[in-house]
Amino acid sequence: MKLTPNFYRDRVCLNVLAGSKDNARDIYEAAEGHVLVGVLSKNYPDVASAVADMKEYAALIENALSVGLGAGDPRQSLMVSQISAQVQPQHVNQVFTGVGTSRGMLGQNDSVVNGLISPTGKPSFVKINTGPLSSASADAIVPVETAIALLKDMGGSSVKYFPMGGLKTRDEFAAVARACAEQDFWLEPTGGIDLENFEPIMEIALAAGVTKIIPHIYSSIIDSASGNTRPEDVKTLLASVKKLVG
C-alpha cells in the first residue's frame, strides 16, 4: 500500500472532496492519479464506522485518501488522528496542535500530515491557535518561519493555509510560499479556490520555488444537486497543472 501521494512531475497533487465511492473513483481517473480524495471525519458518528468506510474508499483509489476534518473543525482533530492510525492514508488534515498526535499515531513518516495556519492580515505573520481549545483563545500570531519550524518539530509535512478567500490574501500567501520554499516545506493553499483563480494562485507558489504543492479545490467544483465533485472540472484542473508545471 503506497503511503505517499502521486505528485505530477513530483511537484503538484490536487486535493478534492468525494461525494460517494463512485465519485471518488471517477475523480481519481479524471486526475490520472495525481489527486488526493478527501473524505470528512465529520460525516461519521464514530471512529469505527469511519475506518470501515474509508478503507473501502482507499481500496478504490490506490490509497489516495485524504482524511479530512470538515471545514477545518478543530473538534474533529482527535478523531482524524484515530481514524488515520488505522486507515494509514496518504494524507491527513490537521489543526496546528494536532500534528504531533497524528504523526505519532500513524507510526510512520511517509503519509503527509498538514498543519492548519491562518491569515492575519499582515504578510509574513500567521495565526497558529487553530486547535480545539486554542481556537477560542486570544490569537497566537507568529512569524511564518517560526510556524513552519514548529510544524517540522511536530513531524508535519506541510502548511495548510486556510481560509485564503481565493486571491484576497495574495500578498500574505506569497510570503507563506516564499517561507515554505526557503525552509523546504510543502504548501497546501485552501479556501475559495476555483477554476478562475486556480492558475494565479498556483503561479505564486510555483514561482516562489515551493517543492511540493497540494491545492485544495472544494465547493466551487461540487455539483450542488448530487454533492459530487465534477470529474470534468478535475480534468480542467489537471490540464492547468500540466500547463503550469510543464
Disulfide bonds with the S-S distance in Angstrom:
none
